[in-house]
Each structure stands twice: as C-alpha cells, then as structure tokens.
Amino acid sequence: MNISFVDQVAIVTGAGNGLGRSHALELAKRGAKVLVNDLGGARDGTGGGSDAAQEVVALIESAGGEAIANGANVANYDEVQAMVAQATEKWGRVDVLVNNAGILRDKTFAKMSLSDFQVVVDVHLMGSVNCTKAVWDIMREQNYGRIVMTTSSSGMYGNFGQANYGAAKMALVGFMNTLVLEGKKYGVRVNTLSPTAGTRMLEDIIEDKQVMELMSVESVTAGLITLCDKDAPNRTILCAGAGGYATTHIYETEGIFLPSEQQTAENVRANMDAIQNADGEKILTAGFEQTNKFVEKAVAYIKTLG
C-alpha cells in the first residue's frame, strides 16, 4: 500500500528547518499541497525571517509540487488565523495539520525565569492549540481531518533542565486525548509524534557526529507520515528516532478499594504495594472510565454487606 496525499492540503509549522522541513518535503513528494510555516527564528525563538520557509517552498516547486510560505508566529492566534485563511483561499481546504514548531530555553527550574517557562509553553502548547483551533471547524465541516501533535520523551519521562519544555510537551498528550473524543464523529483523527533526531535542538547535547547521522530527520518523518494519512490511527503516541519505532501508553493499575472507615492516609500507605500492582492494569480511553471503576468497586463492596 502506497500512502498518498494527492489532492490534500497540509500545513506544517516550524517547517523551515529540521523535522518540519523533512515533514513538508515528504508530504509534498507524496502529493500534498503544503503551506510551509516558519517564523525563521533562532532555536530559542528570538529573531525571524522568511528565507528558510521560502527555500523549502522552492525545493517543493522545483520537484513539481505546490507550496506557499508563511511566517506566522504560532503563539499569536491572529497570525495563525491569517495563515489558515491563506491556505483555504488558495486551495479551498485543510486536510492535515502538523504541529511541529518549537523552541528551547533550557535551564534548571531553580535558575529558570518565569518568562522563559511561559514562552516555551506559549510556542509548544498554545502554538499547537492556536493552529488546531484555527483548522478545527474547517475539518469538522468537511468531515475529514488529520492532526499531529509533537510531544517528547522529555515530557513523558522527564529530562534535567527542561521543566518548561517537558510540561508543554506532556500537556499536548492531554490535548490529543480529548480532541480524539470530540473529533471522532466528524472524521477528525488526532495523533502525537514523539521524535528524536539530530537537529539543532540537540546540537549542544549530542556532539558525536556519527550518532547525529543515525538520528536522521527522514527516519522520524517516516513515522509522521503514518499518523496523518487517510488510514491513520487515532490517539496514538508514536515514538521515532534513528530507525526505531515504538508507542507509548498510559496505564492505570486495577487498584484496591477501602471501605469508609478504613479510608485513612495510613491505610493507603500500607496498601501501596497492592495499589501499584501491575497485574490487570489497563489503558483507559476517557476520564469517566476511572470514575466508573472506582464506583463499581464501592458498589460491589456495599452488596457484600447485604
């Protein structure tokens, strides 16, 4: 089966360099008309310019594809709305949104200013929220849409010096989880990519050139493509890097029940081994499933009392 995006329109944010550039080029190669968004700033979000986005557009056009450049700051909703309008005015629809734009302001939390925390959240989390909001009604009305968030192992598992980045990246998983439920009946599927690649985001962390070469952006893009075509899954966190592919899931243990007279902090602590027991743990797909489980345990106990 060949994955195709012929007659589809894709928006890729942060597409002037690194992963976004690779995503945009591959989507175009597979037939998509691509809006290449890039503010053109440095890794920390400062500065700006259109050269990077224009270069990607030129590459797509030279290969016979269609593309337009856009320099919107994803953290600014007015600019994002204008970006989406640019795509719809030219091509009439938006089928795919890849929320890739991001910046880094790494410091330990003790040394991090609140402004450095806020700006990272603004770009990664609110940037994705803004872009998704701007295309959401379009996708609902056309009964089709594919949206990909970009999370990180730093968010799911933690990484020293990245409290701001990790918080924003994990928030995107929660954002996806609810959008999956709200978009399902409208044909809108939402997934999340967790990439690791040898881009400028990692140039200060990984100095080994051979390792950086193994962590190609193209290997990550291969995973991205599977998350946004017509047969894409829904609610998948796909991890990709250096040719490796895996999925991340959030599990909840079966847990225990304590009757009212035993519901003390001391009894919770005393039963922690049983609470953490992984036997029978499940992947829940909506918040009410946890509530139902606990209520069912309580009702079952009450029935034993006659």
Kinemage of the C-alpha trace (Angstrom):
@kinemage 1
@onewidth
@group {chain A} dominant
@subgroup {mainchain}
@vectorlist {calphas} color= white
{ca met a 1} P 0.000 0.000 0.000
{ca asn a 2} L 1.360 3.383 -1.013
{ca ile a 3} L 0.494 6.274 1.295
{ca ser a 4} L -0.670 9.228 -0.762
{ca phe a 5} L -1.742 12.809 -0.077
{ca val a 6} L -2.799 13.666 -3.619
{ca asp a 7} L -5.494 16.384 -3.650
{ca gln a 8} L -4.901 17.105 0.036
{ca val a 9} L -3.695 20.282 1.716
{ca ala a 10} L -1.234 20.163 4.588
{ca ile a 11} L 0.024 22.816 6.996
{ca val a 12} L 3.343 22.132 8.696
{ca thr a 13} L 4.540 24.541 11.375
{ca gly a 14} L 8.213 25.121 12.049
{ca ala a 15} L 8.891 23.728 8.591
{ca gly a 16} L 11.906 25.813 7.634
{ca asn a 17} L 14.459 23.531 9.274
{ca gly a 18} L 14.962 20.119 10.804
{ca leu a 19} L 11.989 17.856 11.286
{ca gly a 20} L 9.416 20.294 9.945
{ca arg a 21} L 11.362 20.762 6.737
{ca ser a 22} L 11.603 16.987 6.295
{ca his a 23} L 7.878 16.568 7.018
{ca ala a 24} L 6.919 19.242 4.496
{ca leu a 25} L 9.142 17.854 1.747
{ca glu a 26} L 7.851 14.302 2.201
{ca leu a 27} L 4.201 15.368 2.285
{ca ala a 28} L 4.752 17.309 -0.937
{ca lys a 29} L 6.588 14.361 -2.502
{ca arg a 30} L 3.525 12.258 -1.777
{ca gly a 31} L 1.216 14.724 -3.492
{ca ala a 32} L 0.124 17.201 -0.827
{ca lys a 33} L -0.128 20.917 -1.387
{ca val a 34} L 1.871 22.304 1.538
{ca leu a 35} L 1.781 25.534 3.480
{ca val a 36} L 5.286 25.839 4.883
{ca asn a 37} L 5.115 27.814 8.107
{ca asp a 38} L 8.243 29.106 9.798
{ca leu a 39} L 8.878 32.211 11.858
{ca gly a 40} L 12.539 31.949 10.941
{ca gly a 41} L 13.795 32.496 14.463
{ca ala a 42} L 16.713 31.026 16.352
{ca arg a 43} L 16.455 27.887 18.476
{ca asp a 44} L 15.390 29.972 21.485
{ca gly a 45} L 12.650 31.693 19.480
{ca thr a 46} L 14.397 35.029 19.005
{ca gly a 47} L 14.739 36.760 15.652
{ca gly a 48} L 12.887 35.929 12.479
{ca gly a 49} L 12.968 35.818 8.711
{ca ser a 50} L 11.365 34.117 5.721
{ca asp a 51} L 14.421 32.667 3.987
{ca ala a 52} L 14.127 29.144 5.441
{ca ala a 53} L 10.455 28.737 4.541
{ca gln a 54} L 10.995 30.179 1.061
{ca glu a 55} L 13.817 27.720 0.458
{ca val a 56} L 11.567 24.761 1.324
{ca val a 57} L 8.869 26.117 -0.993
{ca ala a 58} L 11.427 26.447 -3.790
{ca leu a 59} L 12.525 22.831 -3.287
{ca ile a 60} L 8.931 21.613 -3.446
{ca glu a 61} L 8.158 23.655 -6.553
{ca ser a 62} L 11.343 22.539 -8.294
{ca ala a 63} L 10.177 18.956 -7.817
{ca gly a 64} L 6.817 19.782 -9.424
{ca gly a 65} L 4.803 20.275 -6.255
{ca glu a 66} L 2.721 23.132 -4.892
{ca ala a 67} L 3.631 25.093 -1.776
{ca ile a 68} L 3.377 28.502 -0.183
{ca ala a 69} L 5.418 30.056 2.620
{ca asn a 70} L 4.038 31.650 5.762
{ca gly a 71} L 5.856 33.381 8.599
{ca ala a 72} L 3.150 33.361 11.286
{ca asn a 73} L 4.154 33.139 14.916
{ca val a 74} L 2.110 30.167 16.113
{ca ala a 75} L 1.840 31.760 19.559
{ca asn a 76} L -0.176 34.612 18.017
{ca tyr a 77} L -3.731 33.474 17.201
{ca asp a 78} L -4.463 36.366 14.820
{ca glu a 79} L -1.424 35.436 12.741
{ca val a 80} L -2.428 31.774 12.823
{ca gln a 81} L -5.939 32.578 11.596
{ca ala a 82} L -4.434 34.545 8.714
{ca met a 83} L -2.147 31.594 7.937
{ca val a 84} L -5.059 29.156 7.714
{ca ala a 85} L -7.009 31.662 5.620
{ca gln a 86} L -4.057 31.832 3.228
{ca ala a 87} L -4.233 28.064 2.741
{ca thr a 88} L -8.008 27.912 2.306
{ca glu a 89} L -8.119 30.883 -0.044
{ca lys a 90} L -5.538 29.242 -2.292
{ca trp a 91} L -6.593 25.603 -2.069
{ca gly a 92} L -10.072 25.565 -0.525
{ca arg a 93} L -9.487 23.199 2.396
{ca val a 94} L -7.060 21.916 5.034
{ca asp a 95} L -6.704 18.157 5.431
{ca val a 96} L -3.552 17.800 7.526
{ca leu a 97} L -2.069 19.885 10.311
{ca val a 98} L 1.351 19.006 11.687
{ca asn a 99} L 2.070 20.943 14.882
{ca asn a 100} L 5.858 20.868 14.822
{ca ala a 101} L 7.025 24.391 15.720
{ca gly a 102} L 9.032 24.649 18.912
{ca ile a 103} L 11.805 26.418 20.796
{ca leu a 104} L 14.131 25.666 23.710
{ca arg a 105} L 15.008 27.716 26.789
{ca asp a 106} L 16.830 25.078 28.841
{ca lys a 107} L 17.811 25.796 32.455
{ca thr a 108} L 17.293 24.088 35.775
{ca phe a 109} L 13.996 25.107 37.335
{ca ala a 110} L 15.863 26.927 40.129
{ca lys a 111} L 17.566 29.183 37.573
{ca met a 112} L 14.719 29.436 35.072
{ca ser a 113} L 12.782 32.687 34.876
{ca leu a 114} L 9.025 32.508 34.655
{ca ser a 115} L 9.222 34.320 31.342
{ca asp a 116} L 11.406 31.534 29.924
{ca phe a 117} L 8.872 28.998 31.187
{ca gln a 118} L 5.948 30.934 29.722
{ca val a 119} L 7.394 31.497 26.265
{ca val a 120} L 8.160 27.791 25.794
{ca val a 121} L 4.617 26.876 26.848
{ca asp a 122} L 3.271 29.600 24.544
{ca val a 123} L 5.034 28.175 21.497
{ca his a 124} L 4.724 24.423 22.060
{ca leu a 125} L 1.374 24.158 23.807
{ca met a 126} L -0.524 27.308 22.880
{ca gly a 127} L 1.004 27.302 19.390
{ca ser a 128} L -0.493 23.858 18.832
{ca val a 129} L -3.769 24.943 20.423
{ca asn a 130} L -3.948 28.038 18.200
{ca cys a 131} L -3.266 26.137 14.986
{ca thr a 132} L -5.655 23.346 15.891
{ca lys a 133} L -8.406 25.812 16.821
{ca ala a 134} L -7.967 27.606 13.517
{ca val a 135} L -8.497 24.424 11.464
{ca trp a 136} L -10.926 22.582 13.760
{ca asp a 137} L -14.194 23.893 12.319
{ca ile a 138} L -12.885 23.512 8.786
{ca met a 139} L -12.111 19.861 9.378
{ca arg a 140} L -15.394 19.204 11.157
{ca glu a 141} L -17.394 20.764 8.338
{ca gln a 142} L -15.595 18.766 5.644
{ca asn a 143} L -15.857 15.601 7.795
{ca tyr a 144} L -12.169 14.918 7.441
{ca gly a 145} L -9.007 15.974 9.192
{ca arg a 146} L -5.694 14.654 10.430
{ca ile a 147} L -3.857 16.486 13.210
{ca val a 148} L -0.487 15.553 14.658
{ca met a 149} L 0.919 16.970 17.880
{ca thr a 150} L 4.622 16.752 18.680
{ca thr a 151} L 5.423 15.556 22.177
{ca ser a 152} L 8.786 14.492 23.606
{ca ser a 153} L 10.359 11.898 25.841
{ca ser a 154} L 11.299 14.896 27.997
{ca gly a 155} L 7.601 15.420 28.661
{ca met a 156} L 6.603 11.804 29.105
{ca tyr a 157} L 9.602 10.755 31.197
{ca gly a 158} L 11.388 13.943 32.267
{ca asn a 159} L 14.733 15.477 31.353
{ca phe a 160} L 17.081 17.551 33.503
{ca gly a 161} L 16.870 21.260 32.734
{ca gln a 162} L 13.677 21.059 30.694
{ca ala a 163} L 10.817 21.686 33.127
{ca asn a 164} L 9.244 24.227 30.748
{ca tyr a 165} L 9.654 22.077 27.638
{ca gly a 166} L 8.589 18.884 29.394
{ca ala a 167} L 5.463 20.459 30.869
{ca ala a 168} L 4.379 21.811 27.487
{ca lys a 169} L 5.095 18.552 25.689
{ca met a 170} L 3.183 16.388 28.157
{ca ala a 171} L 0.250 18.803 28.013
{ca leu a 172} L -0.050 18.052 24.303
{ca val a 173} L -0.781 14.409 25.114
{ca gly a 174} L -3.721 15.505 27.251
{ca phe a 175} L -4.826 17.852 24.481
{ca met a 176} L -4.795 14.979 21.995
{ca asn a 177} L -6.743 12.660 24.298
{ca thr a 178} L -9.754 14.979 24.473
{ca leu a 179} L -9.673 16.046 20.821
{ca val a 180} L -9.805 12.383 19.827
{ca leu a 181} L -13.134 12.059 21.635
{ca glu a 182} L -14.559 15.308 20.248
{ca gly a 183} L -13.376 14.818 16.670
{ca lys a 184} L -14.242 11.172 16.155
{ca lys a 185} L -17.755 11.586 14.726
{ca tyr a 186} L -16.518 14.299 12.356
{ca gly a 187} L -13.810 12.148 10.790
{ca val a 188} L -11.030 14.057 12.549
{ca arg a 189} L -8.213 11.884 13.888
{ca val a 190} L -5.550 13.189 16.247
{ca asn a 191} L -2.219 11.568 16.996
{ca thr a 192} L 1.068 12.514 18.597
{ca leu a 193} L 4.640 12.076 17.404
{ca ser a 194} L 7.498 11.735 19.892
{ca pro a 195} L 10.646 12.291 17.819
{ca thr a 196} L 14.341 12.191 18.493
{ca ala a 197} L 16.509 13.467 15.676
{ca gly a 198} L 19.849 15.108 15.054
{ca thr a 199} L 18.520 18.633 14.616
{ca arg a 200} L 19.704 21.967 16.001
{ca met a 201} L 17.557 21.255 19.069
{ca leu a 202} L 20.116 18.606 20.105
{ca glu a 203} L 23.342 20.065 18.756
{ca asp a 204} L 24.578 21.078 22.229
{ca ile a 205} L 23.586 17.769 23.807
{ca ile a 206} L 24.926 15.226 21.321
{ca glu a 207} L 28.380 16.017 19.966
{ca asp a 208} L 29.108 12.650 18.313
{ca lys a 209} L 28.648 13.213 14.572
{ca gln a 210} L 28.040 9.524 13.851
{ca val a 211} L 25.234 9.422 16.388
{ca met a 212} L 23.713 12.572 14.919
{ca glu a 213} L 23.823 10.978 11.456
{ca leu a 214} L 21.992 7.891 12.744
{ca met a 215} L 19.283 10.157 14.131
{ca ser a 216} L 18.125 11.340 10.735
{ca val a 217} L 15.093 13.561 10.326
{ca glu a 218} L 13.921 11.335 7.484
{ca ser a 219} L 13.575 8.339 9.802
{ca val a 220} L 11.265 10.379 12.023
{ca thr a 221} L 9.265 11.669 9.070
{ca ala a 222} L 8.567 8.078 8.021
{ca gly a 223} L 6.676 7.737 11.289
{ca leu a 224} L 4.956 11.099 10.946
{ca ile a 225} L 3.512 10.175 7.556
{ca thr a 226} L 1.733 7.156 9.049
{ca leu a 227} L -0.050 9.403 11.556
{ca cys a 228} L -1.720 11.754 9.080
{ca asp a 229} L -2.916 9.863 6.005
{ca lys a 230} L -6.479 8.639 5.396
{ca asp a 231} L -5.790 5.302 7.138
{ca ala a 232} L -4.031 6.882 10.125
{ca pro a 233} L -4.705 5.527 13.599
{ca asn a 234} L -6.330 7.619 16.309
{ca arg a 235} L -4.931 8.506 19.744
{ca thr a 236} L -1.510 7.009 19.042
{ca ile a 237} L 1.713 8.271 20.588
{ca leu a 238} L 4.341 7.127 18.090
{ca cys a 239} L 7.967 7.376 19.158
{ca ala a 240} L 10.512 7.559 16.341
{ca gly a 241} L 14.250 8.030 16.084
{ca ala a 242} L 17.392 6.517 14.499
{ca gly a 243} L 15.227 3.952 12.722
{ca gly a 244} L 13.492 2.824 15.888
{ca tyr a 245} L 9.710 2.977 16.281
{ca ala a 246} L 7.613 2.342 19.383
{ca thr a 247} L 4.407 3.511 21.031
{ca thr a 248} L 3.848 4.979 24.473
{ca his a 249} L 0.732 4.233 26.521
{ca ile a 250} L -0.596 5.470 29.857
{ca tyr a 251} L -1.755 2.569 32.019
{ca glu a 252} L -3.789 2.531 35.232
{ca thr a 253} L -3.463 -0.289 37.739
{ca glu a 254} L -6.541 -2.143 38.911
{ca gly a 255} L -6.023 -0.696 42.367
{ca ile a 256} L -7.897 -1.522 45.557
{ca phe a 257} L -10.992 -0.487 47.488
{ca leu a 258} L -11.061 0.681 51.105
{ca pro a 259} L -14.383 0.969 52.981
{ca ser a 260} L -15.135 4.367 54.511
{ca glu a 261} L -13.890 3.512 57.999
{ca gln a 262} L -10.524 2.451 56.506
{ca gln a 263} L -10.015 5.427 54.187
{ca thr a 264} L -7.066 6.964 56.012
{ca ala a 265} L -3.680 8.087 54.766
{ca glu a 266} L -2.063 5.355 56.858
{ca asn a 267} L -4.122 2.613 55.195
{ca val a 268} L -3.435 3.997 51.733
{ca arg a 269} L 0.296 3.913 52.518
{ca ala a 270} L 0.055 0.411 53.986
{ca asn a 271} L -1.604 -0.844 50.790
{ca met a 272} L 0.714 0.883 48.343
{ca asp a 273} L 2.186 -2.379 47.030
{ca ala a 274} L -1.296 -3.612 46.129
{ca ile a 275} L -2.238 -0.227 44.650
{ca gln a 276} L 0.861 -0.289 42.432
{ca asn a 277} L 0.496 -3.940 41.417
{ca ala a 278} L 0.613 -4.041 37.622
{ca asp a 279} L -1.468 -7.214 37.300
{ca gly a 280} L -4.638 -6.353 35.403
{ca glu a 281} L -3.600 -2.807 34.567
{ca lys a 282} L -5.440 -1.250 31.609
{ca ile a 283} L -5.233 1.550 29.098
{ca leu a 284} L -8.164 3.882 29.766
{ca thr a 285} L -9.556 5.937 26.902
{ca ala a 286} L -11.677 8.502 28.768
{ca gly a 287} L -11.665 10.057 32.230
{ca phe a 288} L -15.054 8.613 33.203
{ca glu a 289} L -13.642 5.084 32.908
{ca gln a 290} L -11.586 5.674 36.034
{ca thr a 291} L -14.627 7.025 37.882
{ca asn a 292} L -16.718 4.039 36.801
{ca lys a 293} L -14.073 1.613 38.012
{ca phe a 294} L -13.891 3.151 41.472
{ca val a 295} L -17.677 3.410 41.814
{ca glu a 296} L -18.082 -0.221 40.735
{ca lys a 297} L -15.628 -1.303 43.431
{ca ala a 298} L -17.581 0.662 46.023
{ca val a 299} L -20.942 -0.744 44.884
{ca ala a 300} L -19.580 -4.284 44.903
{ca tyr a 301} L -18.420 -3.823 48.485
{ca ile a 302} L -21.793 -2.457 49.557
{ca lys a 303} L -23.508 -5.513 48.060
{ca thr a 304} L -21.352 -7.780 50.196
{ca leu a 305} L -22.826 -6.081 53.271
{ca gly a 306} L -26.288 -7.303 52.321
